[in-house]
Amino acid sequence: MPEAPEMQVVAEFLNSNLPGKTVLDAAVLKPSVVRSLSGSLDEDMTGRTFESVRRRGKFLLLGLSGERHVVINPKLTGGLQHCPSKTRVQKRTCVRMKLEGGVDLRYTDDRQMGQFYYVGSGQVEDVPGLAEQGPDVLDVFSFEEFTERLKGFHGEIKGVLTRGRVISGIGNAYADEILFDAMVYPFKRRKALSEDELRRIYRSSRLVIEDSARQVRERMDERIDHKIRDFLRVHNRGGEPCPRCGGKITELRANQRITSYCRRCQPGMLLKN
Ligand SMILES: [Zn+2]
């Protein structure tokens, strides 16, 4: 699942490559991922020019001339590809946009779980899930705002962080990384967290995402469809030594999601809270 670090670097790349480029031809190859509130995307998008690129949490917003917007919610398996138009179209390609200069922007999605919205200006906030997003993890917001937003949630902290309503842009992998950095047990209930633990989570959220975005930025280049995750410290590293204490990293699978953490650095198994 792309999360804030990858989405941030993709947005930066598109920001330097997309604005000013006109769509010569647009084609929907897998209609199930497209939600168009502006008539037929194929016809309507052709001839429009990209004007802006923004990211909000895990959503990507592309502005086109004539008050049209593409809003992408990649969910688990969606992504973008920016390549020469002559590049073979992969089976997972859902939307293909041929641009000036012999390049394509393609939305790909292995399992077609993500969503590609094509909407008018007044409809952006109607895109499901977008308006409810909390401040982006790389935005500046205070600890007080963070704890205030947390108040409505009572579940386990990892689940709360990944919902995007308290802070947006954090998914399953980076929630593990943040909680490891903060030394907080991922299944601890929000209400049981001490002020000190909350401060650590608040601080680690930004630090981990900033640092990861820097690493992704250095290595992604133009291959915005590449997922670079080999620098993660605990996520998906069950059985490997903990980089902090040397103990074995624990990996649990619940609700089809992996949670990796260190029992020694993030204690909490015996706490019934
Ligand atoms: Zn450890």
Residues whose N, C-alpha, C, O or C-beta is under 5 A from the ligand:
A	BS01	ZN	C242 R244 C245 G246 G247 C262 R264 C265
